[in-house]
Amino acid sequence: MSSPVVLPLPPINAASKSSKPVTRRTRTGTSTTSTSTIPSSTSSPELSSCDPSDQESVSADEKNTVKEEEDPFPDFLWMTTEEPHRSRRIAILKAHPEVRKLMGPTSATFPLVLFVLAIQISLAIYFRNSHPLSFPFLLTAYIIGGTCNQNIFLAIHEITHNLAFKSIKANKLLAIVANFSIGVPYAMAFKGYHIEHHKFLGEDGIDTDLPSRVEALVLNNVAGKTFFATFQLLFYAIRPGFIRAQTFTKWHALNLLAVISFDLALIHFSGVRSWLYLVISSFFAGSLHPCAAHFIAEHYLMEGPLPIPDEQGGDEDILMKGLAQETTSYYGPLNILCYNVGYHNEHHDFPSVPWTRLPQLRAIASEFYAPLPSHASWPYVTWKFITDPSVGMWSRAKRTSKGEKIHENTWVSGAGAASKVGLEGEVVAQEDEEEEELGYASDRDDRKMKTK
């Protein structure tokens, strides 16, 4: 059986309909060099390149023609296949059905949320008489406040998947309470966007985690990338309104009412500086903070340009390399502070497995996760993102639709190890979809949860 092939494709436009070959380019430092002309539908210099050994001689006339046709801007990596997690989830469930026992809420989240919330409210009250620009105020807001509020961000992320309680309603209420530490209401809006991020990973116009073309054009330099890394929360707050607006629900209203009421009560009894402590802590939590690096580390293609498939059948290697980079895990010590969000491939494969059991999931299915690339350091990811010219805002995989299905055996090492396909795979997929819906936490799943 032949595996589906990933090819970088741009959005459909007049240029992409042409069958005329387009030059592939690879950047070295600040210079751009042309490589061989091959049939293609993208001219991405950032995410498309070829091995120097594949280069062919080009005449002077051809070089002039190439220069006229080259797109001066890079492009995203456009995928023709679906995201990698559905197929790998099926493969893991077929190889390790015991993984299902890991799914479901953990009792550890609720007390941890209350503990961190208590720390932040206590510090907010403590600094009620301190100037917001004083050194102790800012240092505490960065080191303790930034870490605590990043922890709260990721607690809300965890609760979004209904992993604190069995009841969806109870999970939503806890997310709203946790939101008190952030200073501005966002938990219920985040829930809707994040569930779509899982279901439609990389789909342009739906997944609001993806930078827009305008962002990529404007911020495609060291200064721009530094600005993005510093004000990431601003982008995540504003971008969805331009890309995909949500329907306002009673839960959005309750979230607004509860958090604003808490803020007004805090300001009334403790002063505006207490509220500013929470807001500044939230800014630091999503800025140039060691824990904030996970925002970039999770889905940016940090290994730089992908090679071009050669005529000898290199398509499958490109498929695996592209899919393997689309989500990247981190297994370092900062996970202790961040609900194990570094286990990001594991999380996207099984969003219904809570943070406390993600290391166990990796251990059980190690043959699937060990070969995948991973980050050794979150702070280094931020540094590389800002300083490396081959990595930037364009370094994201996008797709215009769901894409071609990937067979689960793509992730199985060796043909002899492949599981039976057919009815067994369909049954696993159906059971997986049911559990996946509960893990994704759609509002319509309330009735399903009550019958369990």
C-alpha positions, 0 to 999 in steps of 0.5 A, spaced: 500 500 500 502 506 498 502 512 503 499 519 502 504 524 500 505 531 503 506 536 498 507 544 500 501 547 497 499 554 497 491 557 498 488 556 491 489 562 487 491 564 480 498 563 480 497 556 483 493 554 477 498 554 472 502 548 471 509 552 469 514 550 474 516 554 480 523 555 483 524 552 489 529 557 494 533 556 500 535 562 504 542 562 507 543 567 512 540 573 509 542 571 502 537 567 497 540 562 492 536 559 487 536 551 486 533 547 480 526 548 477 521 543 478 514 542 477 511 545 484 505 549 486 509 553 491 515 558 492 516 558 499 523 559 501 522 558 508 519 551 508 521 548 501 528 547 499 532 541 496 539 538 497 545 542 493 546 535 490 540 536 486 541 542 483 542 543 475 545 548 471 541 553 469 542 558 463 543 565 463 536 566 460 533 561 464 536 565 470 532 571 468 526 568 467 526 565 474 528 572 477 521 574 474 517 569 477 520 568 484 515 570 490 519 575 494 516 572 500 516 566 503 509 561 505 507 557 510 508 549 509 501 547 505 499 540 507 495 536 502 494 530 508 490 531 514 493 532 521 497 527 524 494 525 530 487 522 528 491 516 525 497 515 530 491 515 535 488 509 532 495 506 531 496 506 538 489 504 541 490 498 536 497 496 539 496 498 546 488 498 548 490 499 555 491 506 553 483 507 554 484 506 562 488 512 562 482 517 560 478 521 564 478 526 569 484 527 575 482 529 582 489 533 582 487 539 578 481 542 583 486 543 589 492 545 585 487 550 582 485 553 588 492 553 591 495 557 585 489 562 586 490 563 593 497 565 592 496 570 586 490 573 590 494 573 597 500 577 593 495 581 589 493 584 596 500 584 599 502 589 593 496 593 594 500 599 597 506 598 592 507 602 586 506 597 579 513 600 576 517 598 583 522 593 582 519 588 588 512 589 584 515 587 577 520 582 579 515 578 583 510 579 578 515 576 573 518 570 577 512 568 581 506 571 578 508 570 571 509 562 573 503 562 577 498 565 571 502 561 566 500 555 571 492 558 571 492 558 563 494 551 563 489 549 568 484 552 564 486 549 558 486 542 562 479 544 564 477 545 557 477 538 556 473 536 562 479 533 565 477 536 572 470 533 574 466 528 570 461 534 569 462 538 564 458 544 567 462 543 573 468 543 569 466 550 566 465 553 573 472 551 575 475 554 569 471 561 570 473 561 578 480 559 575 480 565 571 479 570 577 487 570 577 488 572 570 484 579 571 480 579 564 475 574 562 477 569 557 476 562 559 469 560 555 472 564 549 478 560 549 474 553 550 471 554 543 477 556 540 481 551 543 476 545 541 477 547 534 484 548 534 484 540 536 479 538 531 481 542 525 489 543 527 492 547 521 486 548 517 486 556 515 480 560 517 478 555 523 484 554 527 486 561 530 492 558 533 495 560 526 498 566 524 495 570 519 499 572 512 499 579 514 502 577 521 507 573 517 509 579 512 509 584 518 513 580 523 518 576 518 524 579 522 528 579 528 524 585 531 518 583 529 519 576 532 521 579 538 515 583 538 510 577 537 514 573 543 513 579 547 506 580 546 503 573 544 497 574 549 495 580 545 495 576 538 491 570 541 486 575 544 485 579 537 486 574 532 480 570 533 476 576 532 478 577 525 479 570 523 473 566 526 468 570 531 464 565 536 457 565 538 456 569 544 452 564 549 450 564 556 457 561 559 460 567 555 456 572 559 457 568 566 464 568 565 464 576 563 459 577 569 463 573 574 470 575 573 468 583 572 465 582 579 471 579 582 475 584 579 471 590 581 470 587 588 478 586 589 479 594 586 474 596 591 477 592 598 484 592 596 485 598 590 487 598 583 494 596 584 492 589 586 488 588 580 494 591 576 498 585 579 494 580 576 494 583 569 501 584 569 502 577 572 498 575 566 502 579 561 509 576 563 506 569 563 505 570 556 511 574 554 518 573 554 518 568 560 521 561 560 514 557 561 511 562 555 516 558 550 511 553 550 506 557 545 511 557 540 514 550 541 508 546 540 507 547 533 512 551 530 516 548 525 523 549 528 527 544 524 527 549 518 526 548 511 524 541 509 527 538 503 524 537 496 522 529 495 526 527 489 525 523 483 527 516 487 521 516 491 523 520 497 515 522 498 514 518 504 520 521 508 517 528 506 511 526 509 513 523 515 518 529 516 513 534 515 508 530 520 513 529 525 514 537 526 507 539 526 507 538 533 513 537 538 513 535 545 518 537 550 520 533 556 524 537 561 523 540 568 518 546 566 513 541 565 512 540 573 510 548 573 505 547 566 501 541 567 505 537 563 503 541 557 510 539 554 507 532 552 504 535 546 504 530 541 501 525 547 496 531 548 493 532 541 493 524 540 489 523 546 486 530 549 482 525 554 488 523 558 489 528 563 496 531 565 498 527 570 497 521 566 501 523 560 508 521 562 505 514 563 502 514 556 508 516 553 511 510 556 506 505 554 507 507 547 514 509 547 515 506 540 511 511 537 513 517 541 521 516 541 522 517 534 519 523 534 523 530 534 522 533 541 525 540 544 530 539 549 529 547 552 523 551 552 527 558 553 532 555 547 526 555 542 524 562 544 531 564 542 532 560 536 525 563 533 527 570 534 534 569 531 534 564 526 532 566 519 530 560 517 525 559 522 519 565 523 512 566 523 511 562 516 514 556 520 507 553 521 503 547 517 497 549 514 491 546 510 485 548 506 481 543 508 481 536 512 486 533 507 487 526 505 486 521 510 493 518 513 493 510 514 494 508 521 500 503 519 504 509 517 506 510 524 508 503 525 515 501 524 516 495 519 511 492 515 511 485 519 509 489 525 503 492 522 496 491 525 490 488 521 486 493 517 479 493 515 473 492 520 478 492 526 480 499 524 473 501 523 471 499 530 477 502 533 476 509 529 468 509 531 470 508 539 475 513 538 471 518 535 466 517 541 471 518 547 474 524 543 468 528 543 468 527 550 475 529 551 474 535 546 468 537 551 463 539 546 457 542 549 452 537 546 456 532 550 452 533 557 447 528 555 452 523 554 456 524 560 450 523 564 448 517 561 455 514 563 
